[in-house]
Amino acid sequence: MSKISERLNKLGQNERSGFGFGARTKNTKIPVILVGANVDSPADAKGVDADLFILAPNAKGAAQKSTVADADIWGVSVAGGSNKEIDAAVKAGADFIVVEGESAPGAALRDDDTGKGFVLKADISDERAKAVESGPFDFLILDGSDLSLPMTVGTVLDVQEQLAKYSRHIFLRMSEIPDQVNLELLRDIGISALIYDAAKIDSKDLKSLKGSIEKLEPKKQKSATDAMLPRSGESSQSTDHDDHDHDHDDEDEDWE
């Protein structure tokens, strides 16, 4: 399994390390939302405080094969090229492949240990959305670069309308830094990662964002009691039904 898949499966959980005799155990809290950075070259990742890095394709759309040094999790985007560039990137240490367009080599979808992502188009058809949903993707990337903050109810519903089509983890490309309230909203609607362009965002802002995310707790699940509250009209219907049953009992007694 890829590192990105493992990390996504543990969002909001505590990860223990250092098992074994004489080893000191360490608890590490996995954030509820990851912070990612798009970089044009490995050098652009230097000094950027992010959980993951996505290395842009080269001028021909092929995967770059340069290693993003000192990055725990990094991957490459592909929009063209061939399987040779993808193989070279994986050999260099790429943990995942992001498909930027449908002209990317089909090799990007091979059943191997690399993670897989797909960039969603704004005008994707329902039929294509179903095909993407049934594909081998660990996460999908949605463009939210024009998302205006603070979010309105309409904005939240617009994002949820897209999310409702998929069951995969959703990464949201952003240009603005959300405050604590909007972070909670993004967590609640199911965003797993926020992606920024490293060349357009201040590294201090990313560090501050990560600090705000660390304060977030996992989304609270509704209790079984809440789920079983009667809907409007249910209670009266139940009472009427019970009274009707009692009427039948009285009739039976009169018959006897």
Backbone torsions as a table, in degrees:
resi	resn	phi	psi	omega
1	MET	NA	142.6	-179.7
2	SER	-72.5	159.3	178.3
3	LYS	-63.2	-39.8	-178.2
4	ILE	-64.7	-37.5	178.5
5	SER	-65.7	-43.2	178.4
6	GLU	-62.8	-42.6	-179.3
7	ARG	-64.7	-41.8	179.8
8	LEU	-65.7	-34.6	179.0
9	ASN	-70.5	-16.2	-176.3
10	LYS	-112.5	15.2	-178.9
11	LEU	-55.1	128.5	178.4
12	GLY	80.1	3.5	-179.1
13	GLN	-103.8	165.0	174.3
14	ASN	-95.9	127.8	-179.3
15	GLU	-106.0	126.4	179.8
16	ARG	-97.1	139.3	177.3
17	SER	-134.6	162.0	178.0
18	GLY	90.2	31.3	177.8
19	PHE	-70.1	154.3	176.9
20	GLY	118.7	160.7	-178.3
21	PHE	-62.3	128.2	177.4
22	GLY	78.8	-3.1	-178.9
23	ALA	-87.9	140.8	178.5
24	ARG	-86.6	121.1	-178.9
25	THR	-76.7	146.8	-179.5
26	LYS	-135.9	129.3	177.5
27	ASN	-97.5	126.1	177.9
28	THR	-120.4	124.6	179.7
29	LYS	-84.7	122.0	175.8
30	ILE	-80.5	127.3	-178.1
31	PRO	-62.0	157.5	179.0
32	VAL	-71.0	-34.2	178.5
33	ILE	-128.4	132.3	177.7
34	LEU	-86.4	156.9	175.5
35	VAL	-115.7	124.4	-179.4
36	GLY	-119.2	159.7	-180.0
37	ALA	-133.8	130.2	171.7
38	ASN	-83.2	130.6	179.0
39	VAL	-129.5	143.1	179.5
40	ASP	-81.0	-27.7	178.9
41	SER	-147.3	158.6	178.9
42	PRO	-55.4	-33.0	-179.3
43	ALA	-63.3	-27.4	-178.4
44	ASP	-70.5	-14.6	-179.4
45	ALA	-82.7	-13.3	-177.3
46	LYS	-63.5	126.7	178.4
47	GLY	79.7	1.6	-179.6
48	VAL	-93.2	122.9	-178.2
49	ASP	-89.6	92.8	-178.6
50	ALA	-137.8	157.1	179.0
51	ASP	-81.2	-25.8	-179.1
52	LEU	-152.8	156.3	-179.7
53	PHE	-128.4	141.1	177.3
54	ILE	-117.8	114.4	-178.1
55	LEU	-85.4	120.9	-176.3
56	ALA	-63.6	155.2	177.2
57	PRO	-70.2	163.7	178.1
58	ASN	-77.1	-174.9	-175.4
59	ALA	-59.2	-25.2	-179.7
60	LYS	-94.6	3.0	179.1
61	GLY	88.3	-0.3	-178.0
62	ALA	-83.0	159.3	179.1
63	ALA	-69.1	137.3	174.0
64	GLN	-78.1	148.5	-177.7
65	LYS	-110.0	11.8	177.9
66	SER	-81.9	144.4	-178.5
67	THR	-83.6	135.4	173.3
68	VAL	-86.4	95.6	-173.4
69	ALA	-63.6	144.0	175.6
70	ASP	66.9	6.6	177.1
71	ALA	-89.5	131.0	179.8
72	ASP	-68.8	-45.0	179.8
73	ILE	-131.8	123.7	175.7
74	TRP	-148.1	155.0	179.7
75	GLY	-146.2	-177.8	-177.8
76	VAL	-125.6	149.3	173.6
77	SER	-97.4	145.4	177.6
78	VAL	-133.6	137.8	176.0
79	ALA	-130.4	-7.2	-179.0
80	GLY	-166.4	-151.1	180.0
81	GLY	78.1	-153.0	-177.7
82	SER	-138.4	178.5	180.0
83	ASN	-66.4	-22.1	-179.7
84	LYS	-61.8	-43.7	179.7
85	GLU	-67.1	-36.8	178.2
86	ILE	-65.3	-45.4	178.2
87	ASP	-60.0	-40.2	-179.6
88	ALA	-66.3	-38.6	179.3
89	ALA	-65.9	-43.0	179.0
90	VAL	-64.7	-39.9	178.1
91	LYS	-64.1	-31.1	179.9
92	ALA	-77.6	-10.1	176.6
93	GLY	120.3	2.7	178.8
94	ALA	-60.7	128.5	-177.3
95	ASP	-89.2	-24.6	-177.7
96	PHE	-148.3	161.4	179.8
97	ILE	-120.0	129.9	176.1
98	VAL	-107.9	120.1	179.3
99	VAL	-84.6	112.4	-177.6
100	GLU	-83.7	-25.3	-178.5
101	GLY	-159.3	166.6	-175.7
102	GLU	-76.9	-2.6	175.1
103	SER	-86.6	-2.3	178.7
104	ALA	-66.6	151.8	179.4
105	PRO	-58.7	140.4	177.9
106	GLY	-62.2	-19.2	178.6
107	ALA	-59.8	-20.1	179.1
108	ALA	-65.2	-18.2	-177.5
109	LEU	-102.3	10.9	-178.7
110	ARG	-60.3	148.8	179.8
111	ASP	-81.5	87.3	178.1
112	ASP	-137.6	-166.0	-174.6
113	ASP	-86.1	0.2	178.9
114	THR	-79.1	145.1	175.1
115	GLY	-72.9	160.1	-176.9
116	LYS	-137.1	132.5	176.9
117	GLY	-128.3	162.1	-178.8
118	PHE	-141.9	132.4	179.1
119	VAL	-87.2	120.2	-177.3
120	LEU	-83.1	137.3	173.9
121	LYS	-84.2	152.2	-178.2
122	ALA	-67.8	-31.8	-175.3
123	ASP	-103.5	29.3	-178.4
124	ILE	-64.0	136.7	-179.3
125	SER	-77.5	162.2	178.8
126	ASP	-62.7	-36.7	-179.8
127	GLU	-66.0	-43.0	179.5
128	ARG	-69.2	-35.3	177.9
129	ALA	-61.4	-38.9	177.5
130	LYS	-65.6	-38.1	179.1
131	ALA	-66.4	-41.3	178.0
132	VAL	-64.1	-42.6	-179.0
133	GLU	-60.7	-33.7	-179.7
134	SER	-89.1	0.0	-179.9
135	GLY	-78.4	176.1	-173.9
136	PRO	-88.2	35.5	-173.1
137	PHE	-90.8	137.6	175.3
138	ASP	-84.1	-30.8	-179.8
139	PHE	-151.0	157.2	178.3
140	LEU	-122.8	145.0	-177.9
141	ILE	-110.6	122.7	-178.9
142	LEU	-108.4	137.1	-178.9
143	ASP	-82.3	113.9	176.5
144	GLY	-122.7	24.5	-175.9
145	SER	-64.9	-23.4	178.3
146	ASP	-99.2	12.7	179.8
147	LEU	-68.3	124.6	-178.7
148	SER	-91.8	130.9	178.8
149	LEU	-111.5	145.5	-0.8
150	PRO	-71.7	151.7	-176.9
151	MET	-72.6	143.1	172.6
152	THR	-94.5	173.0	176.1
153	VAL	-59.4	-40.0	179.0
154	GLY	-62.3	-39.9	179.0
155	THR	-63.8	-44.7	179.1
156	VAL	-60.4	-43.6	-179.6
157	LEU	-67.1	-34.1	177.2
158	ASP	-61.7	-43.3	179.1
159	VAL	-68.2	-43.7	179.9
160	GLN	-62.8	-31.7	178.7
161	GLU	-61.7	-35.9	176.5
162	GLN	-73.9	-43.9	-176.8
163	LEU	-65.1	-29.2	-176.0
164	ALA	-63.6	-17.4	-178.3
165	LYS	-82.9	-12.9	-170.5
166	TYR	-132.1	156.2	176.3
167	SER	-113.0	2.2	-179.2
168	ARG	-82.3	167.6	172.4
169	HIS	-65.9	139.7	-178.7
170	ILE	-112.9	125.5	172.3
171	PHE	-99.8	137.1	-178.1
172	LEU	-115.0	118.9	175.9
173	ARG	-74.8	127.4	-175.3
174	MET	-127.1	159.4	173.6
175	SER	-121.3	-20.8	178.7
176	GLU	-108.9	157.9	177.7
177	ILE	-96.4	118.7	-179.3
178	PRO	-75.2	148.7	175.1
179	ASP	-82.4	-176.1	-174.2
180	GLN	-62.1	-40.4	-179.4
181	VAL	-63.5	-45.0	-179.3
182	ASN	-71.4	-29.2	173.7
183	LEU	-63.1	-41.0	178.3
184	GLU	-63.8	-39.1	177.9
185	LEU	-64.2	-43.8	179.2
186	LEU	-64.0	-38.4	175.9
187	ARG	-63.2	-44.9	-174.3
188	ASP	-67.3	-31.2	-179.8
189	ILE	-87.0	-4.7	170.6
190	GLY	103.8	25.2	176.8
191	ILE	-80.4	129.2	-177.1
192	SER	-97.6	-22.5	-179.4
193	ALA	-156.3	147.7	174.0
194	LEU	-111.1	128.1	-175.8
195	ILE	-113.2	132.3	-179.6
196	TYR	-126.2	155.0	174.3
197	ASP	-82.8	115.7	-175.6
198	ALA	-58.9	-28.7	-177.8
199	ALA	-78.3	-14.3	-175.3
200	LYS	-115.3	-1.2	-177.9
201	ILE	-121.7	140.7	179.0
202	ASP	-73.0	132.9	-179.1
203	SER	-60.3	-29.6	177.6
204	LYS	-66.9	-35.4	178.4
205	ASP	-66.7	-38.8	178.3
206	LEU	-65.8	-40.7	179.1
207	LYS	-64.1	-41.3	177.4
208	SER	-64.5	-39.3	178.5
209	LEU	-61.5	-44.5	179.5
210	LYS	-62.1	-37.0	177.6
211	GLY	-64.3	-38.1	178.2
212	SER	-68.6	-38.1	179.9
213	ILE	-66.9	-34.1	179.0
214	GLU	-61.0	-24.8	179.7
215	LYS	-80.6	-13.8	-178.4
216	LEU	-75.7	134.7	171.1
217	GLU	-95.6	158.2	177.0
218	PRO	-57.5	153.5	-179.8
219	LYS	-59.1	133.1	178.8
220	LYS	-73.9	131.2	178.6
221	GLN	-86.2	143.3	178.1
222	LYS	-67.7	140.8	-179.3
223	SER	-74.3	162.1	178.1
224	ALA	-62.6	-31.0	179.3
225	THR	-63.7	-43.8	178.8
226	ASP	-63.0	-38.3	-176.6
227	ALA	-69.2	-22.5	-175.1
228	MET	-103.3	8.5	176.7
229	LEU	-62.3	137.5	-177.8
230	PRO	-66.6	142.3	175.5
231	ARG	-74.2	163.1	-178.7
232	SER	-56.3	126.9	179.0
233	GLY	93.0	-16.8	-177.5
234	GLU	-65.1	-42.9	-175.5
235	SER	-63.4	-45.2	-178.5
236	SER	-67.5	-36.5	178.9
237	GLN	-64.7	-38.7	-179.6
238	SER	-65.5	-40.3	-179.9
239	THR	-64.8	-43.5	179.0
240	ASP	-61.5	-38.1	-179.6
241	HIS	-65.4	-41.8	179.7
242	ASP	-64.1	-42.5	179.4
243	ASP	-62.9	-37.6	179.8
244	HIS	-64.4	-38.8	178.2
245	ASP	-65.3	-40.1	179.2
246	HIS	-64.2	-35.8	177.8
247	ASP	-60.8	-40.2	178.0
248	HIS	-63.8	-38.1	-179.8
249	ASP	-63.3	-41.4	179.6
250	ASP	-63.9	-40.1	179.2
251	GLU	-62.9	-38.9	179.6
252	ASP	-63.0	-40.5	-179.3
253	GLU	-65.5	-40.5	179.1
254	ASP	-64.2	-35.5	-179.0
255	TRP	-65.9	-37.8	179.3
256	GLU	-68.1	NA	NA
